[in-house]
């Protein structure tokens, strides 16, 4: 019987069915960081337990680490204690840790793929909602809470309810100036922020077939913003080429065996999905969010919605709340909206390809007067390659602050924060109230090239017009 990747990987890792109907699931790879692991290790100590399989756990520091300077002790005593605690826990339990001095530190969802730790056909868990990123490799990748981090450390398993699978096909070709970020923002706009509840999303179609691994990671990263528990792409030649010769990838004859297994876990032709959605790639525009959740997005050429357009009382209330917080007039064009900050970074869009693409267009240009623009590589490896290629200097010459690797302004756990009601053009994944550090700070999500266009213009702009973007 034909099966989806989700069915194959789930059944291969199912340990047993529990009395409540949940499945005890073996976790093949566990990724940890400094924010959600201290409590979990504390619970292990209270229970006098050890880490069951330390060789399956990998750690890095990303959320709280400063990006402007790395001198320890950190100015923030809580951040300083968190990184010290992570070091202690990893040393005590024999866990591989990519620390600040390793040259391999970075956002956890970038370190796993870079090192070849993230592999097809396995289950991956991390105490971070954007663990769905790793699904780009054909893995079931799950964001979990601190109590589940404890469970994985202690037993290498967690308990979960089975999911339905929705196949999302993106067909045809994308227009010039439309990127992977626009694809996922469009999907969330179309299906809603709760549309994926109870589902794993399988992404496919010609657009995904042509996507690089980094583009696939961008889309899978934001599956959680669409309500899905998991998002994945079937492994193929692109996946295998990316993983070849990575530090933790199989070597020699083990490589050939692994490749055969990876290909076998891809969804079978003719398998049955619980739901299927098809989106024409040509219909996806450069997309900008205007509201306070990632589903409140529009084309850069559209106007901000008006409450009068609402089809229900709940929708009207939602629009009114978003407009009031964002301080945007109903019915006004989103293009031309003044910004204060431009942020290029996060686990969604801080990869080498993102910086390469933006550098193509900002070389010889300048950030608009009064705009604070920061570029934050997602890992030390990305930072090093950008330095080798001179990309970091292109950003500096344009007026961007070039920072050290970390989560930075994606969330308010480090010094990079909005002030007051500043409006930020951001390549990150969430535009919730207060997400970027100020309780009144405002966020517009968009692709990296659109962030660059906004930085250069000082306002939301169509990158196709500003840069003459072409594929």
Residue pairs with C-beta under 8 A, 6 or more apart in sequence:
2 268
2 269
2 270
2 271
2 272
3 267
3 268
3 271
4 165
4 202
4 267
4 268
4 271
4 272
4 273
5 121
5 138
5 202
5 232
5 234
5 265
5 266
5 267
6 140
6 163
6 165
6 200
6 202
6 230
6 232
6 267
7 165
7 271
8 121
8 264
8 265
9 121
9 122
9 123
9 139
9 140
9 265
10 23
10 25
10 140
10 162
12 121
13 25
13 26
13 27
13 28
13 122
13 123
13 140
14 23
14 24
14 25
14 26
15 23
15 24
15 25
15 26
15 157
16 23
16 24
17 23
17 24
18 24
18 159
21 161
22 159
22 160
22 161
23 159
23 160
23 161
23 162
24 157
24 158
24 159
25 123
25 157
25 158
25 159
25 160
26 123
26 156
26 157
27 56
27 123
27 124
27 125
27 152
27 156
27 157
27 158
28 56
28 122
28 123
28 124
28 139
29 56
29 57
29 58
29 112
29 117
29 118
29 119
29 122
29 123
29 124
29 125
30 56
30 57
30 58
30 124
30 125
30 126
30 149
30 152
30 153
30 156
31 57
31 58
31 59
31 60
31 108
31 109
31 111
31 112
31 117
31 124
31 125
31 126
31 128
31 131
32 40
32 57
32 58
32 59
32 86
32 95
32 108
32 126
32 127
32 149
33 59
33 60
33 61
33 62
33 63
33 86
33 108
33 126
33 127
33 128
34 61
34 62
34 63
34 64
34 65
34 82
34 83
34 85
34 86
35 63
35 64
35 82
35 127
35 128
35 413
36 127
36 128
36 145
36 146
36 149
37 59
37 86
37 89
37 127
37 146
37 149
38 82
38 85
38 86
38 89
39 146
39 149
39 150
40 127
40 146
40 147
40 149
40 150
40 153
41 85
41 89
41 93
41 150
41 153
43 146
43 147
43 150
44 50
44 51
44 150
44 153
44 154
47 154
49 153
49 154
50 93
50 154
51 57
51 93
51 94
51 95
51 153
51 154
52 153
52 154
52 155
52 156
53 156
54 93
54 94
54 95
55 96
56 156
57 93
57 95
57 96
57 152
57 153
58 95
58 96
58 97
58 98
58 111
58 112
58 115
58 117
59 86
59 90
59 95
59 96
59 97
59 98
60 97
60 98
60 99
60 104
60 105
60 106
60 107
60 108
60 111
61 83
61 86
61 99
61 100
61 105
62 105
62 106
62 107
62 108
62 405
62 406
62 407
63 406
63 407
63 411
63 413
63 414
64 74
64 76
64 78
64 79
64 82
64 83
64 413
64 414
65 74
65 79
65 83
65 100
65 105
65 404
65 405
65 406
65 407
65 414
66 74
66 75
66 76
66 79
66 404
66 406
66 414
66 415
67 374
67 376
67 403
67 404
67 405
67 406
67 408
67 414
67 415
67 416
68 401
68 403
68 404
68 415
68 416
69 404
70 100
70 404
72 80
72 83
73 80
74 80
74 83
75 415
76 414
76 415
79 413
79 414
83 100
86 97
87 97
87 99
89 95
90 96
90 97
91 97
93 153
98 104
98 105
98 106
98 111
98 115
99 105
102 380
103 380
103 381
103 384
104 111
104 114
104 115
104 379
104 380
104 381
105 111
105 379
105 380
105 405
106 114
106 377
106 378
106 379
106 380
106 381
106 382
106 405
106 406
107 346
107 347
107 350
107 378
107 379
107 405
107 406
107 407
108 126
108 128
108 347
109 126
109 128
109 130
109 131
109 133
109 134
109 217
109 221
109 347
110 347
110 350
110 351
110 378
110 379
110 382
111 117
111 379
112 118
112 124
112 134
113 133
113 134
113 136
113 137
113 213
113 217
113 242
114 246
114 379
114 381
115 246
115 247
115 248
116 243
116 246
116 247
116 248
116 249
117 248
118 124
118 134
118 137
118 139
118 141
119 137
119 139
119 243
119 249
119 258
119 262
120 137
120 138
120 139
120 235
120 239
120 261
120 262
120 265
121 138
121 139
121 235
121 261
121 262
121 264
121 265
122 139
122 140
123 139
123 140
123 141
123 142
124 131
124 134
124 139
124 140
124 141
124 142
125 131
125 141
125 142
125 143
125 144
125 148
125 149
125 152
125 158
126 141
126 142
126 143
126 144
127 143
127 144
127 145
127 146
127 148
127 149
128 143
129 143
129 224
130 143
130 221
130 222
130 224
130 347
130 348
130 429
131 141
131 142
131 143
131 144
132 141
132 142
132 143
132 220
132 221
132 222
132 223
132 224
132 228
132 229
132 230
132 231
133 141
133 217
133 220
133 221
133 347
134 141
134 217
134 220
135 141
135 220
135 223
135 230
135 231
135 232
135 233
136 213
136 216
136 217
136 219
136 220
136 232
136 233
137 213
137 232
137 233
137 235
137 239
137 242
137 243
138 232
138 233
138 234
138 235
138 239
138 262
138 265
138 266
139 232
140 200
140 230
140 232
141 220
141 230
141 232
142 158
142 160
142 229
142 230
143 224
144 152
144 158
148 158
151 157
151 158
151 159
152 158
163 198
163 199
163 200
163 229
163 230
164 198
164 199
164 200
164 274
164 275
165 199
165 200
165 201
165 202
165 273
165 274
165 275
166 196
166 199
166 200
166 201
166 202
166 228
166 273
166 274
166 275
166 276
166 277
167 202
167 204
167 273
167 275
167 276
167 277
168 187
168 201
168 202
168 203
168 204
168 205
168 276
168 277
168 278
168 279
169 204
169 205
169 276
169 277
169 278
169 279
170 183
170 187
170 203
170 204
170 205
170 206
170 207
170 208
170 278
170 279
170 280
170 281
170 284
171 205
171 206
171 207
171 278
171 279
171 280
171 281
172 206
172 207
172 280
172 281
172 282
173 206
173 207
173 281
173 282
174 182
174 183
174 207
174 281
174 282
174 284
174 471
175 281
175 282
175 284
175 285
175 471
176 464
176 469
176 470
176 471
177 286
177 449
177 462
177 463
177 464
177 469
177 470
177 471
178 281
178 284
178 285
178 286
179 215
179 218
179 286
179 357
179 447
179 448
179 449
180 211
180 214
180 215
180 216
180 218
180 219
180 447
181 218
181 287
181 348
181 349
181 427
181 445
181 446
181 447
181 448
182 284
182 285
182 286
182 287
182 447
183 207
183 219
183 281
183 284
184 218
184 219
184 221
184 222
184 223
184 225
184 226
185 222
185 287
185 289
185 294
185 297
185 445
185 446
186 279
186 284
186 285
186 287
186 297
187 219
187 226
187 279
188 195
188 222
188 225
188 226
188 294
188 295
188 297
189 287
189 295
189 296
189 297
189 298
190 277
190 279
191 226
191 227
191 277
192 226
192 227
192 295
193 225
193 226
193 227
193 293
193 294
193 295
194 227
195 226
195 227
196 223
196 226
196 227
196 228
196 229
197 227
197 228
198 229
199 227
199 228
199 229
199 230
199 274
199 275
200 228
200 229
200 230
200 231
200 232
201 223
201 226
201 228
201 230
201 231
201 232
202 231
202 232
202 233
202 234
202 267
202 273
203 216
203 219
203 220
203 231
203 232
203 233
204 233
204 234
205 278
205 279
205 281
206 281
207 281
208 216
208 219
208 233
209 236
211 219
211 233
211 238
212 238
212 353
213 238
213 239
213 242
214 351
214 352
214 353
214 354
215 353
216 233
216 238
217 351
218 348
218 349
218 351
219 231
219 233
220 231
220 232
220 233
221 347
221 348
221 429
222 231
222 294
222 348
222 429
223 230
223 231
224 231
225 293
225 294
225 295
225 429
225 430
226 294
226 295
233 239
234 266
234 267
235 262
235 263
235 265
235 266
236 266
239 262
240 259
240 262
243 249
244 255
249 255
249 258
250 257
250 258
285 299
285 300
285 301
286 299
286 300
286 446
286 447
286 450
286 462
286 463
286 464
287 297
287 298
287 299
287 300
287 446
287 447
288 297
288 298
288 299
288 300
288 334
288 444
288 445
288 446
288 450
288 460
289 296
289 297
289 298
289 431
289 443
289 444
289 445
289 446
290 296
290 297
290 298
290 304
290 305
290 322
290 326
290 328
290 334
290 444
291 297
291 318
291 319
291 322
291 323
291 326
291 431
292 321
292 322
292 325
292 326
292 431
292 432
292 433
293 322
293 431
293 432
294 429
294 430
294 431
294 445
296 318
296 322
296 431
297 445
298 304
298 305
298 334
300 334
300 335
300 446
300 450
300 460
300 461
300 462
301 335
301 462
302 333
302 334
303 331
303 332
303 333
303 334
304 323
304 328
304 329
304 330
304 331
304 332
304 333
304 334
305 319
305 330
305 331
306 319
306 330
306 331
307 316
307 319
307 320
307 323
307 330
308 330
309 319
310 316
310 318
310 319
319 330
323 329
323 330
325 433
325 442
326 442
327 421
327 442
328 334
328 337
334 444
334 460
335 459
335 460
335 461
335 462
336 459
336 460
336 461
337 423
337 444
337 459
337 460
338 423
338 458
338 459
339 371
339 423
339 424
339 425
339 444
339 454
339 455
339 458
339 459
339 460
340 370
340 371
340 372
340 418
340 422
340 423
340 424
341 371
341 372
341 373
341 374
341 409
341 418
341 422
341 423
341 424
341 425
342 367
342 371
342 372
342 373
342 374
342 400
342 424
342 425
342 426
342 451
342 452
342 454
342 455
343 373
343 374
343 376
343 408
343 409
343 410
343 416
343 424
343 425
343 426
343 427
343 428
343 436
343 451
344 350
344 354
344 355
344 358
344 373
344 374
344 375
344 376
344 400
344 427
344 448
344 451
344 452
345 374
345 375
345 376
345 377
345 378
345 403
345 407
345 408
345 409
345 410
345 427
345 428
346 376
346 378
346 407
346 408
346 410
346 426
346 427
346 428
346 429
347 378
347 407
347 410
347 429
348 410
348 427
348 428
348 429
349 427
349 428
349 447
349 448
350 376
350 377
350 378
350 379
350 382
350 427
351 378
351 382
352 382
352 385
352 386
354 427
354 448
355 375
355 377
355 382
355 386
355 391
355 395
355 448
356 389
356 391
357 448
357 449
358 375
358 395
358 448
358 449
358 451
358 452
359 391
359 394
359 395
361 449
361 452
361 453
361 463
361 466
361 467
361 469
362 394
362 395
362 398
362 400
362 452
362 455
362 456
363 394
363 397
363 398
365 398
365 456
366 398
366 399
366 456
367 373
367 398
367 399
367 400
367 455
367 456
368 455
368 456
368 457
368 458
369 458
370 458
371 399
371 455
371 458
372 401
373 398
373 399
373 400
373 401
373 455
374 400
374 401
374 403
374 408
374 409
374 416
375 395
375 400
375 401
375 402
375 403
376 403
376 404
376 405
376 406
376 408
376 409
376 416
377 383
377 386
377 403
377 404
377 405
378 405
379 405
380 404
380 405
382 405
383 392
383 404
383 405
385 391
386 392
392 402
395 402
396 402
398 455
398 456
399 455
400 455
403 416
406 414
407 413
407 414
408 414
408 416
409 416
409 417
409 418
409 424
409 426
409 428
409 436
409 437
410 426
410 428
410 429
410 430
410 435
410 436
411 428
411 430
411 435
411 436
411 437
412 434
412 435
412 436
412 437
416 437
417 436
417 437
417 438
417 441
418 424
418 436
418 437
418 438
418 441
418 442
418 443
419 438
419 441
420 438
420 440
420 441
421 438
421 440
421 441
421 442
422 438
422 441
422 442
423 441
423 442
423 443
423 444
424 436
424 441
424 442
424 443
424 444
425 444
425 446
425 450
425 451
425 454
425 455
425 460
426 436
426 443
426 444
426 445
426 446
426 451
427 445
427 446
427 447
427 448
427 451
428 436
428 443
428 445
429 445
430 443
430 445
431 442
431 443
431 444
431 445
432 443
433 439
434 440
434 441
435 441
435 443
436 443
444 454
444 460
446 454
446 460
447 463
449 463
449 467
449 469
450 460
450 461
450 463
452 463
452 467
453 461
453 462
453 463
453 466
453 467
454 460
454 461
456 466
457 466
463 469
